[in-house]
């Protein structure tokens, strides 16, 4: 059996009912033919995913002990079982569109989502388990104190749903926090209707100064007076929806100094 490693943040799911529930939360089979499981660990979720017909399963795990164990358990996976770091892995090994599923390591979950954002045009669906507080932040909407940079960036391209919670007792070893499963489904936007680089910079700068109005948060960019009077700049970053950020980006773009 695989030993959980603290430095990798490993907490192995052991509840078969929860694993089955997660596997059944993927809805888009038929729209794509490939599914990537990140951090399969001991394969508790994998065995449920293997039952899906017409889907090619890929897996990636940084832990060599896990990979060796999974090779013995699922010999038919061959080269589709990869030992490596998802954050550094070239996903072009997977042909075409693919969904993502897994119990994301708590310590790198945000980094995983930033990579997913980089390839959102190839990833139509994500089902993942995260620390509950992180999941709550990602699905939060405008006006919530939990609403943040990743909330906006992910919601620009995906519909996010908070599915269910998972208690610490469902894992070995049990973490000190509750977990939650969320689902991301593409909105079908290959790109936004604005300059995406400026959109991201605007969102990040606004939330880095979230107690200030956007007018004050963006002061160092020396925007001209006709832009400084824009009504959206009267609000704080957490009060703007994705559509508001798109509108503001369009207005600011001709004057933005990156």
Secondary structure, 3 states (H helix, E strand, C coil): CCCCCHHHCCCEECCHHHHHHHHCCCCCECCECEEEEECCCCCCCHHHHCCCCCCEEEEEECCHHHHHHHHHHCHHHHHHEEECCCCCCCHHHCCCCEEEEEECCHHHHHHHHHHHHHCCCCCCEEEEEEEHHHHHHHHCCCCCCCCCHHHHHHHCCEEEEEEEEECHHHEECCCCCCEEEEEEEECCCCCCCCCHHHHHHHHHHHHHCCCCEHHHHCHHHCCCHHHHCCHHHHCEHHHCCHHHHHHHHHHHHHHCCC
